[in-house]
Amino acid sequence: MQDCLDYCDLTDEEVELFAEHEHIPQEIAGPMACSLVQTDEGVEIICSCLSDLVSDAMTQGAIDKAEHVLHVYAEFRSAHPV
């Protein structure tokens, strides 16, 4: 995954969570997320994915997972304000 992250500022965790949300391999999610993060609309799409994962985790009672995704989401928003 490092090749993708060499040319964009996404973390491994952000790419992993995007892949989880989209139900795709990380090898595909990396380039997709790197492309999305180039536009405000793409940043909003990634934010929506992360928000969905928080909601899903809360619904399933997976509080630790929800807290982890919230942490990743906060870091993403800090690095990519729109």
Secondary structure, DSSP 4 states (H G I P E B T S, - for coil): -HHHHHSS---HHHHHHHHHHHT--HHHHHHHHHHHTTSHHHHHHHHHHHHHHHHHHHHTT-HHHHHHHHHHHHHHHHHS--
